[in-house]
Amino acid sequence: MRSAFFFRRIMLLALLSAASAESAEVPPATDLAAAGNIAAGRQVPIVLFYSADYCLRCEAVKAEFLGFMAVGDAYRERALFREIRTDSGATLVGFDNRPTTHDHFARQRNIRLVPTLEFVDDHGRALAEPLVGATIPDYYAAYVNRGIDRALLQLRQGSAR
């Protein structure tokens, strides 16, 4: 049973990898309250992808994994992705509907290393352990999927961490 599940995941990743590299974008966070409304309507977690301009590994993670997940139909019913640039002063509406900036929001959430993924509910509450760094590229997609699976389970059980 586990091998069938693993095989489906590998096939899904292969299909996603076949997509055009031009479509490998994670939507930038502009309004997290609105993103929360979308996620609540779909009953999916939000995956916050923290990155920075200087982070080459962030660009690799986005190009090889997250961009395809963010725009692919296979993940539409599993998660909503948004990117937050920790080194950007771009404006952002927080989950509380208050204006902030990308860098300030990241500091408030104690993000110190990029790439980092947070798996949160529609109010920004953690649903699963964050994924910090990208040290083992061969397993990164599996770690992302595990985080999404755990977040979905928490949502279905109706309790945020």
Residue pairs with C-beta under 8 A, 6 or more apart in sequence:
9 141
9 142
9 145
12 74
13 141
15 74
16 68
16 69
16 72
16 74
17 64
17 68
19 68
19 71
19 72
21 63
23 67
23 68
23 71
24 62
24 63
24 64
24 66
24 67
24 68
24 71
25 62
25 67
25 70
25 71
26 49
26 62
26 66
26 67
26 70
26 81
26 82
26 83
27 70
27 81
27 82
27 83
28 82
28 83
28 84
28 85
28 90
29 35
29 48
29 82
29 83
29 84
29 92
29 102
29 105
30 91
30 92
30 93
31 92
31 93
32 46
32 82
32 92
32 93
32 94
32 95
32 105
32 124
33 93
33 94
33 95
33 96
33 97
34 93
35 46
35 80
35 82
36 46
36 95
36 121
36 122
36 123
36 124
37 122
38 80
39 45
39 46
39 80
39 121
39 122
40 122
42 76
42 77
42 80
43 155
44 77
44 78
44 79
44 80
44 152
44 155
45 79
45 80
45 119
45 120
45 121
45 127
45 128
45 148
45 151
45 152
45 154
45 155
46 79
46 80
46 81
46 82
46 119
46 120
46 121
46 122
46 124
47 66
47 69
47 79
47 80
47 81
47 82
47 117
47 118
47 119
47 144
47 147
47 148
47 151
48 82
48 83
48 84
48 117
48 118
48 120
49 61
49 62
49 66
49 81
49 82
49 83
49 84
49 115
49 116
49 117
50 83
50 84
50 85
50 86
50 106
50 111
50 114
50 115
50 116
50 117
50 118
51 58
51 59
51 61
51 62
51 83
51 84
51 85
51 86
51 114
51 115
52 58
52 85
52 86
52 87
52 114
53 85
53 87
53 88
54 87
55 114
55 115
57 114
57 115
57 133
57 134
58 114
58 115
58 134
60 134
60 137
61 115
61 134
61 140
62 83
64 137
64 140
65 140
65 141
65 144
66 81
66 144
69 75
69 79
69 81
69 144
70 81
75 81
75 148
78 148
78 152
79 119
79 148
79 151
79 152
84 92
84 102
84 105
84 106
84 111
85 102
85 103
86 102
86 103
86 106
86 111
86 114
87 103
88 101
88 102
88 103
89 101
89 102
89 103
90 101
90 102
91 99
91 100
91 101
92 99
92 100
92 101
92 102
92 105
93 99
93 100
94 100
94 105
94 124
95 122
95 123
95 124
96 124
100 108
109 118
111 118
113 132
113 133
115 133
115 134
116 130
116 131
116 132
116 133
117 130
117 131
117 144
117 147
118 126
118 130
119 126
119 127
119 128
119 129
119 130
119 131
119 147
119 148
119 150
119 151
120 126
120 127
120 151
121 127
121 151
121 154
121 155
121 160
123 160
125 160
125 161
126 160
126 161
127 150
127 151
127 154
127 155
127 160
127 161
128 147
128 148
128 150
128 151
128 154
128 161
129 147
129 150
130 147
131 143
131 144
131 147
134 140
136 143
154 160
154 161
